[in-house]
Amino acid sequence: MKSKRILMTFFSLIVIASIALAGCTGGGSSATGKVKIGLSFSDFATERWKNEEKLMRDLLEKKGYEVISQEANHDVKLQNDQIDNMVSQGVKGLIVVAEDGDAAVTSVDKAADAGVKVIAYDRLIKTSKIAAYLSFDNVEVGRQQAMGVMTALGLPGSTTWTKANPAKVVQLAGSPTDNNATLFTKGQTEVLKPYIDSGVIKIVAQQGIDNWDPANALKAMENILSAQNNKIDAVVASNDGTALGALQAMKAQGLAGKVPISGQDATADGSNSIVKGELTVSIMKDIRLLSPLATDTMDKLIQGQPVDGMKNFSLADLTVDPSKTGDVPCVFLKVQQVNKDNVFDLVVKSGFQAYDDVYRDIPEAQRPAKP
Ligand code: BGC
């Protein structure tokens, strides 16, 4: 009789405990009682995203959050499904690198309507329902890419490039679904336009690269080279991955290291290519600053505290599309040009990339001393 009562009490305790746990989960907390944050990535093909996933996961876990993370392999529909799914798992916040800044609006608006705080990370999602857009000065990225390439051509002030003999420039943009690609092109065009107008350079080809895929950039450059009979003088490419793809095609025609070309991200391979004298210029965007900015902002949003330092920008300005309405609170971090002269200090000494990666295949005698 007594043992039956003990058993009954035991079962009631289990029932009470499970009700309590279920209550927690329904409130956006996990069985552990932690608030859940979702990370949604367009892909892990670009070097930086995997690194940022790790940075943000560690920072959020340190703050006591539970982190769920998904990667969409460039599939727009899959990313929307993954976001919907994370919302139904009860996340309170989402940090999203959108594959497509238009398409992601569908799931992000639904999430925001359900009370989830959404941060557009690095890439804009074109809705004023996002709680913040945190990125770098992307127009400046484009300006620095074009300036690096123009400087390598000796412009302004060149006597080689004249109206009678303009430098033939190829412009490779990023993925057409990424709003950043629009901003990079905007900055590049600002710098290139006066030279185009005065006739000292001529844009001989202009093309977006789907998914920012290096293999697509290789193909695009092969086609451009054959259409131009290999007569190109410079390439303004929009990131290291696509620049290295283009460089493969250029190498096959003996143009690598002769024709200046830009990139972006100061990746390990990109920095190595700079050291080897093939990639002319990359752009350093310090993700070691962007990731903590995003996780601190998310923490404040979740706690209902004010976030300092954000400034409203109109979606019309951010998208270069006057038909867009509404404002978005933003922070944009500084960017820096990386070239042969400063790659060691900026990228290696600062620990952004490993010495052994950057100086891969470089004979010992030609390497600087290890920092
Ligand atoms: C980012 C770049 C990156 C590219 C490809 C852009 O939105 O700003 O840093 O190289 O996407 O992933």
Residues whose N, C-alpha, C, O or C-beta is under 5 A from the ligand:
A	BS01	BGC	T46 R123 D178 N180 W212 N239 Q264 D265
